[in-house]
Amino acid sequence: MLSFVARVVGLVLFAIGVVALISDGISSIAADTVVMTPLSESLSLIAPDFVDRVEGLLKPLVGDAAWTEWGSAILAWPTLAVAGISGIFLMLAGARRSQRPTRRHVGFTI
């Protein structure tokens, strides 16, 4: 059950990464330069106060220094990288394992 959830969430994140790749590609062609939308900007387009709420929730848990060092850095990463790579890892983590073929014991007759 957990592997199914990991695969579905991974597929959704991978699809978001592909959409971000296409969006950034179109913007790059229009601007005639490479454009990569940061994760914070993509999240603020979906829910305007989401980044502030996440910061308010995580900053007391991890501390100001850790949030400044890591949290703001992750939010500055491109959306396609964060969503796409996270999706691939989750799909691989939830992948079905191939079953090992069972060896049949064949007895020798004399």
C-alpha positions as CSV (number, residue, x, y, z in Angstrom):
1,M,0.0,0.0,0.0
2,L,2.8,2.4,0.9
3,S,4.6,1.6,-2.3
4,F,1.5,2.4,-4.3
5,V,1.2,5.8,-2.6
6,A,4.9,6.5,-3.2
7,R,4.5,5.7,-6.9
8,V,1.4,7.9,-7.3
9,V,2.9,10.9,-5.5
10,G,6.1,10.3,-7.5
11,L,4.2,10.3,-10.7
12,V,2.3,13.5,-9.8
13,L,5.6,15.2,-8.8
14,F,7.3,14.0,-12.0
15,A,4.3,15.4,-14.1
16,I,4.6,18.7,-12.3
17,G,8.3,18.7,-13.1
18,V,7.6,18.1,-16.8
19,V,5.0,20.9,-16.9
20,A,7.6,23.2,-15.3
21,L,10.1,22.2,-17.9
22,I,7.8,23.0,-20.7
23,S,6.8,26.3,-19.1
24,D,10.4,27.3,-18.5
25,G,11.2,26.2,-22.1
26,I,8.5,28.4,-23.5
27,S,9.6,31.3,-21.4
28,S,13.2,30.8,-22.4
29,I,12.4,30.9,-26.1
30,A,10.3,34.0,-25.6
31,A,13.0,35.8,-23.5
32,D,15.9,34.5,-25.7
33,T,17.7,33.5,-22.5
34,V,17.5,30.6,-20.1
35,V,14.7,31.0,-17.6
36,M,14.2,28.7,-14.6
37,T,11.3,29.5,-12.3
38,P,12.3,29.1,-8.6
39,L,10.2,26.8,-6.4
40,S,9.1,29.7,-4.2
41,E,7.6,31.6,-7.2
42,S,5.8,28.5,-8.4
43,L,4.3,27.8,-5.0
44,S,3.3,31.4,-4.6
45,L,1.4,31.2,-7.9
46,I,-0.6,28.3,-6.6
47,A,-1.2,29.6,-3.1
48,P,0.0,33.2,-2.4
49,D,0.7,32.8,1.3
50,F,1.9,29.2,1.2
51,V,5.7,30.0,1.4
52,D,5.1,32.3,4.4
53,R,3.0,29.6,6.2
54,V,5.7,26.9,5.6
55,E,8.4,29.3,6.8
56,G,6.3,30.1,9.9
57,L,5.8,26.4,10.6
58,L,9.4,25.2,9.9
59,K,11.5,28.1,11.2
60,P,10.8,27.4,14.9
61,L,11.4,23.6,14.4
62,V,14.7,23.9,12.6
63,G,16.0,27.2,13.9
64,D,16.7,30.5,12.2
65,A,20.2,29.6,11.0
66,A,19.1,26.3,9.5
67,W,16.2,27.9,7.7
68,T,18.3,30.7,6.3
69,E,20.9,28.3,5.2
70,W,18.8,25.4,3.8
71,G,15.1,26.4,3.6
72,S,15.7,29.5,1.5
73,A,18.2,27.7,-0.6
74,I,15.7,24.9,-1.5
75,L,13.0,27.4,-2.3
76,A,15.5,29.1,-4.7
77,W,16.1,25.9,-6.7
78,P,14.3,25.5,-10.0
79,T,10.8,23.9,-9.8
80,L,11.6,21.4,-12.5
81,A,14.6,20.1,-10.6
82,V,12.9,19.8,-7.2
83,A,9.6,18.3,-8.5
84,G,11.1,16.1,-11.2
85,I,14.0,14.6,-9.2
86,S,11.8,14.1,-6.1
87,G,9.2,12.3,-8.3
88,I,11.8,10.0,-9.9
89,F,13.2,9.1,-6.5
90,L,9.7,8.4,-5.1
91,M,8.7,6.3,-8.2
92,L,11.9,4.3,-7.8
93,A,11.4,3.8,-4.0
94,G,7.9,2.5,-4.7
95,A,8.8,0.3,-7.6
96,R,7.8,-3.3,-7.4
97,R,10.6,-5.6,-6.8
98,S,11.1,-8.4,-9.3
99,Q,10.5,-11.7,-7.8
100,R,13.4,-14.1,-7.7
101,P,12.7,-17.3,-9.6
102,T,12.3,-20.2,-7.3
103,R,14.7,-23.0,-7.9
104,R,13.1,-26.4,-8.0
105,H,15.0,-29.1,-6.4
106,V,15.4,-31.9,-8.8
107,G,16.3,-35.2,-7.3
108,F,18.7,-37.5,-9.0
109,T,17.6,-41.1,-9.5
110,I,20.0,-43.9,-9.9
